[in-house]
Amino acid sequence: MTVRWWSRGGRAAACAAAWLLTAAAAGCIVPEETVATDLPAEGWSSAATLRYTNADTLARRELKLFLRLDEAFREDSLTLRIETFTPDSLRTSEYHRLAVGRRHTATPLQAVVEVPYRRGVRLRRAGDYYFVLTPVRPVYGAEAVGMRVTNRSTNEETHGKR
């Protein structure tokens, strides 16, 4: 009696593994990291700190801010003061307006709004970067705030977006 280890499921798994290895070698998979923090249920008016640990000092990244909102959020825009602290103790502060847009839903489902913050950023120091986000006025209906950090693909850097 012969045992067939190369069954239909085994072939599919081997093909999927080969495809993933090929895609990773070609740079088709773009690594992405997310840092986030929950906000107080009674309203957001104080600083929320996000910590991003950087290891790659050569990659260009895209930074996007996101908010998780509930049905109590009634704003169409939100202005944040963003303070950035680098591993070598440099500090910068700026204001950034997030155009959230009106949500027209009949259900109290959570919505996630993502807004571009910076493109083509190169974090030149290894270590922890702190982003301190503070709204300029109290915000109600925001459950969490965060940042999505995406490595830009080599193809985009060389040839631009298509």
Secondary structure, 3 states (H helix, E strand, C coil): CCCCCCCHHHHHHHHHHHHHHHHHHHCCCCCEEEEEEECCCCCECCCEEEEEEECCCCCEEEEEEEEEECCCCCCCEEEEEEEEECCCCCEEEEEEEEECCCCCCCCCCCEEEEEEEEEEEECCCCEEEEEEEEECCCECCEEEEEEEEEECCHHHHHHCCC
